[in-house]
Amino acid sequence: MRVLLDACVPRGLGKDISGHEVRHAPEMGWGDLDNGDLLDAMADRFDVLVTVDKGIPSQQRISGRPVGVAVLRAKTNRLQDLLPLVPKLLALLPEIEAGTIHEITG
């Protein structure tokens, strides 16, 4: 699966998402894009956006988009707080379909 980490997700999280092609939004030149523009830019290049932005479900229309979204909900967006969510993310990634949002909590 082709996974894009949002700019608000620590880049280091990517090395723990094994078995998937993982890139970080800033490395793609998309670090300053707002959510709607980011979702448009990643279409046809990525399958899933991984973010900690809790506002995406209420601010963006995801249904009908060619990507899915995984929202990590941790105490902070620091790597040490997000790492415990990685096993749930890895289990969920193969099931995420385009146009859907999934929230992952500890």
LODREN-305278 format. One line per field, with one value per atom (N, C-alpha, C, CB): x, y, z; residue number from 1; atom name; residue in three letters. Coordinates in pm, whole numbers. Glycine has a CB too. Layout:
xx	(X,...)
yy	(Y,...)
zz	(Z,...)
resi	(NUM,...)
name	(CA,...)
resn	(ala,...)
//
This chain:
xx	(84,0,89,-96,47,122,65,113,147,105,175,134,97,153,133,87,243,235,213,363,112,84,202,-47,215,325,323,318,206,194,233,52,266,309,462,245,528,674,724,727,821,876,925,991,978,1032,931,1091,803,701,702,562,746,745,826,796,937,1021,954,1156,852,780,658,738,627,514,572,434,612,682,587,752,644,567,486,475,506,432,529,319,493,570,524,551,613,577,658,597,589,654,595,634,663,622,583,737,473,422,530,306,611,713,816,785,848,945,888,987,756,690,672,553,708,687,549,711,480,341,324,255,430,425,336,561,316,236,93,303,56,-79,-181,-86,-297,-405,-464,-515,-551,-600,-666,-698,-752,-820,-723,-923,-629,-530,-437,-449,-405,-320,-390,-282,-517,-593,-601,-735,-615,-617,-481,-657,-373,-239,-201,-137,-247,-205,-288,-214,-396,-479,-395,-597,-414,-343,-195,-353,-146,-7,1,68,-101,-104,-242,-68,-246,-371,-430,-350,-343,-388,-308,-375,-378,-315,-320,-386,-205,-198,-175,-84,-263,-258,-292,-353,-264,-311,-413,-192,-449,-543,-684,-536,-731,-863,-977,-879,-947,-1050,-1085,-1007,-1004,-1030,-1170,-925,-1216,-1349,-1461,-1382,-1451,-1557,-1530,-1577,-1405,-1370,-1359,-1241,-1342,-1319,-1421,-1177,-1464,-1549,-1455,-1649,-1455,-1365,-1433,-1313,-1563,-1634,-1623,-1783,-1598,-1579,-1435,-1664,-1349,-1206,-1137,-1137,-1029,-961,-861,-890,-868,-778,-858,-670,-799,-855,-772,-861,-825,-757,-756,-824,-640,-627,-586,-521,-668,-641,-590,-769,-466,-407,-445,-251,-506,-547,-464,-700,-367,-279,-278,-134,-212,-202,-138,-122,-32,35,73,162,131,179,328,150,383,523,534,577,649,672,647,814,694,678,532,750,444,301,230,234,283,221,265,253,386,437,345,572,281,192,72,143,40,-73,-34,-131,95,142,89,293,87,32,-114,42,-195,-334,-338,-414,-251,-245,-206,-146,-104,-59,-169,64,-246,-356,-469,-411,-488,-597,-564,-635,-440,-403,-459,-254,-449,-501,-652,-463,-721,-868,-920,-925,-833,-878,-911,-770,-1032,-1077,-1081,-1214,-1073,-1083,-1214,-1073,-1206,-1327,-1371,-1438,-1284,-1321,-1221,-1329,-1269,-1186,-1192,-1233,-1077,-1068,-989,-1001,-1041,-970,-908,-1066,-782,-707,-672,-581,-718,-693,-614,-825,-556,-476,-557,-382)
yy	(-117,0,124,-1,227,353,449,415,482,559,694,482,799,933,979,1033,1019,1076,1226,1045,1277,1420,1493,1450,1621,1702,1706,1843,1689,1694,1563,1730,1461,1331,1327,1212,1287,1280,1186,1233,1232,1153,1016,1229,1010,885,774,910,806,703,613,767,666,590,463,675,464,343,228,374,260,156,103,209,164,117,25,238,-92,-188,-254,-294,-293,-364,-272,-460,-143,-46,59,20,121,232,357,246,420,534,656,501,767,896,999,939,1110,1219,1339,1257,1405,1516,1621,1583,1665,1764,1714,1807,1586,1532,1533,1389,1535,1542,1687,1471,1781,1922,1970,1947,1892,1920,1959,1799,1997,2028,2145,2055,2238,2357,2349,2478,2238,2227,2208,2110,2272,2246,2109,2359,2061,1923,1892,1894,1980,1954,1946,2061,2040,2040,1920,2169,1879,1762,1636,1747,1622,1506,1504,1506,1620,1627,1589,1768,1640,1614,1466,1697,1399,1261,1161,1226,1205,1116,1052,1193,924,844,821,910,875,851,772,985,789,723,663,822,566,500,553,351,589,627,746,509,840,950,916,1087,921,902,1040,800,1080,1213,1207,1308,1315,1330,1444,1358,1498,1609,1561,1676,1589,1542,1613,1562,1724,1800,1747,1939,1660,1611,1551,1508,1466,1408,1512,1315,1621,1721,1831,1784,1846,1955,1914,2016,1786,1741,1633,1687,1640,1535,1428,1590,1314,1206,1110,1131,1087,993,1043,978,950,984,1014,1100,1031,1055,920,1135,920,795,751,807,811,776,756,886,681,666,746,517,763,842,764,980,762,705,819,587,845,951,886,1039,915,863,957,850,902,982,942,965,1024,1001,1128,962,1120,1235,1354,1197,1330,1435,1376,1491,1456,1403,1370,1501,1358,1316,1168,1346,1132,995,895,980,926,832,806,884,903,883,812,1016,825,763,618,843,583,448,337,434,352,245,221,277,315,300,228,436,210,150,9,148,-80,-214,-210,-300,-122,-108,-52,-17,44,100,-6,217,-85,-190,-293,-261,-325,-421,-361,-463,-231,-164,-129,-40,-99,-51,-137,-46,-270,-349,-338,-494,-293,-284,-146,-324,-45,90,102,195,146,164,312,100,341,479,540,486,667,739,714,704,649,620,683,467,708,761,663,904,635,546,617,410,613,671,560,756,578,478,537,433,473,521,417,553,462,373,287,450)
zz	(0,0,0,122,-70,-79,27,-223,126,243,243,374,265,280,424,181,488,622,609,706,676,676,739,753,710,764,917,710,978,1124,1192,1163,1113,1165,1159,1084,1269,1265,1155,1402,1080,970,1017,904,1138,1192,1204,1325,1204,1214,1090,1232,980,855,860,746,932,936,1012,1001,1092,1165,1090,1300,978,896,790,830,835,750,651,835,538,437,346,503,357,276,224,359,113,59,133,-97,209,292,253,441,235,207,302,57,317,407,321,509,353,271,240,342,338,304,202,430,207,111,-31,151,-43,-174,-219,-168,-132,-162,-124,-307,-43,-7,140,-36,206,349,385,398,293,321,267,264,204,149,259,49,244,340,306,336,393,380,246,489,198,71,-45,44,-50,-157,-146,-154,-23,-3,-53,146,-20,-67,-219,-6,-280,-427,-485,-474,-426,-477,-468,-400,-366,-347,-428,-202,-488,-570,-680,-632,-699,-799,-767,-933,-657,-617,-486,-601,-402,-271,-248,-158,-157,-122,8,-111,103,237,288,334,350,423,571,394,637,782,843,823,933,992,1141,919,1210,1349,1355,1445,1240,1232,1262,1093,1382,1425,1352,1574,1284,1214,1076,1202,1021,885,869,847,960,938,924,1051,996,989,886,1124,844,754,608,797,580,443,403,427,279,224,167,114,229,188,93,310,113,25,-119,67,-208,-348,-385,-382,-286,-315,-337,-198,-416,-445,-337,-575,-219,-109,18,-89,110,243,342,284,462,564,695,583,761,895,988,899,1089,1185,1313,1213,1349,1473,1587,1461,1689,1804,1926,1833,1956,2071,2156,2025,2270,2361,2293,2484,2216,2139,2003,2214,1917,1790,1794,1678,1915,1928,1895,2071,1840,1797,1909,1746,2029,2140,2174,2263,2150,2176,2062,2202,1941,1824,1802,1701,1843,1819,1872,1882,1989,2035,1942,2173,1855,1763,1634,1730,1610,1485,1463,1483,1563,1536,1489,1662,1546,1500,1358,1596,1330,1195,1094,1190,1125,1034,1008,1090,1111,1094,1009,1231,1021,950,806,1024,774,640,526,629,531,419,401,438,504,499,462,632,462,432,284,472,258,120,86,98,-42,-89,-41,-243,-3,40,182,-49,263,401,498,424,620,728,844,773,902,1017,1127,979,1247,1361,1442,1449,1480,1554,1689,1478,1794,1930,2007,2002,2119,2204,2294,2285)
resi	(1,1,1,1,2,2,2,2,3,3,3,3,4,4,4,4,5,5,5,5,6,6,6,6,7,7,7,7,8,8,8,8,9,9,9,9,10,10,10,10,11,11,11,11,12,12,12,12,13,13,13,13,14,14,14,14,15,15,15,15,16,16,16,16,17,17,17,17,18,18,18,18,19,19,19,19,20,20,20,20,21,21,21,21,22,22,22,22,23,23,23,23,24,24,24,24,25,25,25,25,26,26,26,26,27,27,27,27,28,28,28,28,29,29,29,29,30,30,30,30,31,31,31,31,32,32,32,32,33,33,33,33,34,34,34,34,35,35,35,35,36,36,36,36,37,37,37,37,38,38,38,38,39,39,39,39,40,40,40,40,41,41,41,41,42,42,42,42,43,43,43,43,44,44,44,44,45,45,45,45,46,46,46,46,47,47,47,47,48,48,48,48,49,49,49,49,50,50,50,50,51,51,51,51,52,52,52,52,53,53,53,53,54,54,54,54,55,55,55,55,56,56,56,56,57,57,57,57,58,58,58,58,59,59,59,59,60,60,60,60,61,61,61,61,62,62,62,62,63,63,63,63,64,64,64,64,65,65,65,65,66,66,66,66,67,67,67,67,68,68,68,68,69,69,69,69,70,70,70,70,71,71,71,71,72,72,72,72,73,73,73,73,74,74,74,74,75,75,75,75,76,76,76,76,77,77,77,77,78,78,78,78,79,79,79,79,80,80,80,80,81,81,81,81,82,82,82,82,83,83,83,83,84,84,84,84,85,85,85,85,86,86,86,86,87,87,87,87,88,88,88,88,89,89,89,89,90,90,90,90,91,91,91,91,92,92,92,92,93,93,93,93,94,94,94,94,95,95,95,95,96,96,96,96,97,97,97,97,98,98,98,98,99,99,99,99,100,100,100,100,101,101,101,101,102,102,102,102,103,103,103,103,104,104,104,104,105,105,105,105,106,106,106,106)
name	(N,CA,C,CB,N,CA,C,CB,N,CA,C,CB,N,CA,C,CB,N,CA,C,CB,N,CA,C,CB,N,CA,C,CB,N,CA,C,CB,N,CA,C,CB,N,CA,C,CB,N,CA,C,CB,N,CA,C,CB,N,CA,C,CB,N,CA,C,CB,N,CA,C,CB,N,CA,C,CB,N,CA,C,CB,N,CA,C,CB,N,CA,C,CB,N,CA,C,CB,N,CA,C,CB,N,CA,C,CB,N,CA,C,CB,N,CA,C,CB,N,CA,C,CB,N,CA,C,CB,N,CA,C,CB,N,CA,C,CB,N,CA,C,CB,N,CA,C,CB,N,CA,C,CB,N,CA,C,CB,N,CA,C,CB,N,CA,C,CB,N,CA,C,CB,N,CA,C,CB,N,CA,C,CB,N,CA,C,CB,N,CA,C,CB,N,CA,C,CB,N,CA,C,CB,N,CA,C,CB,N,CA,C,CB,N,CA,C,CB,N,CA,C,CB,N,CA,C,CB,N,CA,C,CB,N,CA,C,CB,N,CA,C,CB,N,CA,C,CB,N,CA,C,CB,N,CA,C,CB,N,CA,C,CB,N,CA,C,CB,N,CA,C,CB,N,CA,C,CB,N,CA,C,CB,N,CA,C,CB,N,CA,C,CB,N,CA,C,CB,N,CA,C,CB,N,CA,C,CB,N,CA,C,CB,N,CA,C,CB,N,CA,C,CB,N,CA,C,CB,N,CA,C,CB,N,CA,C,CB,N,CA,C,CB,N,CA,C,CB,N,CA,C,CB,N,CA,C,CB,N,CA,C,CB,N,CA,C,CB,N,CA,C,CB,N,CA,C,CB,N,CA,C,CB,N,CA,C,CB,N,CA,C,CB,N,CA,C,CB,N,CA,C,CB,N,CA,C,CB,N,CA,C,CB,N,CA,C,CB,N,CA,C,CB,N,CA,C,CB,N,CA,C,CB,N,CA,C,CB,N,CA,C,CB,N,CA,C,CB,N,CA,C,CB,N,CA,C,CB,N,CA,C,CB,N,CA,C,CB,N,CA,C,CB,N,CA,C,CB,N,CA,C,CB,N,CA,C,CB,N,CA,C,CB,N,CA,C,CB,N,CA,C,CB,N,CA,C,CB,N,CA,C,CB,N,CA,C,CB,N,CA,C,CB,N,CA,C,CB)
resn	(met,met,met,met,arg,arg,arg,arg,val,val,val,val,leu,leu,leu,leu,leu,leu,leu,leu,asp,asp,asp,asp,ala,ala,ala,ala,cys,cys,cys,cys,val,val,val,val,pro,pro,pro,pro,arg,arg,arg,arg,gly,gly,gly,gly,leu,leu,leu,leu,gly,gly,gly,gly,lys,lys,lys,lys,asp,asp,asp,asp,ile,ile,ile,ile,ser,ser,ser,ser,gly,gly,gly,gly,his,his,his,his,glu,glu,glu,glu,val,val,val,val,arg,arg,arg,arg,his,his,his,his,ala,ala,ala,ala,pro,pro,pro,pro,glu,glu,glu,glu,met,met,met,met,gly,gly,gly,gly,trp,trp,trp,trp,gly,gly,gly,gly,asp,asp,asp,asp,leu,leu,leu,leu,asp,asp,asp,asp,asn,asn,asn,asn,gly,gly,gly,gly,asp,asp,asp,asp,leu,leu,leu,leu,leu,leu,leu,leu,asp,asp,asp,asp,ala,ala,ala,ala,met,met,met,met,ala,ala,ala,ala,asp,asp,asp,asp,arg,arg,arg,arg,phe,phe,phe,phe,asp,asp,asp,asp,val,val,val,val,leu,leu,leu,leu,val,val,val,val,thr,thr,thr,thr,val,val,val,val,asp,asp,asp,asp,lys,lys,lys,lys,gly,gly,gly,gly,ile,ile,ile,ile,pro,pro,pro,pro,ser,ser,ser,ser,gln,gln,gln,gln,gln,gln,gln,gln,arg,arg,arg,arg,ile,ile,ile,ile,ser,ser,ser,ser,gly,gly,gly,gly,arg,arg,arg,arg,pro,pro,pro,pro,val,val,val,val,gly,gly,gly,gly,val,val,val,val,ala,ala,ala,ala,val,val,val,val,leu,leu,leu,leu,arg,arg,arg,arg,ala,ala,ala,ala,lys,lys,lys,lys,thr,thr,thr,thr,asn,asn,asn,asn,arg,arg,arg,arg,leu,leu,leu,leu,gln,gln,gln,gln,asp,asp,asp,asp,leu,leu,leu,leu,leu,leu,leu,leu,pro,pro,pro,pro,leu,leu,leu,leu,val,val,val,val,pro,pro,pro,pro,lys,lys,lys,lys,leu,leu,leu,leu,leu,leu,leu,leu,ala,ala,ala,ala,leu,leu,leu,leu,leu,leu,leu,leu,pro,pro,pro,pro,glu,glu,glu,glu,ile,ile,ile,ile,glu,glu,glu,glu,ala,ala,ala,ala,gly,gly,gly,gly,thr,thr,thr,thr,ile,ile,ile,ile,his,his,his,his,glu,glu,glu,glu,ile,ile,ile,ile,thr,thr,thr,thr,gly,gly,gly,gly)
//
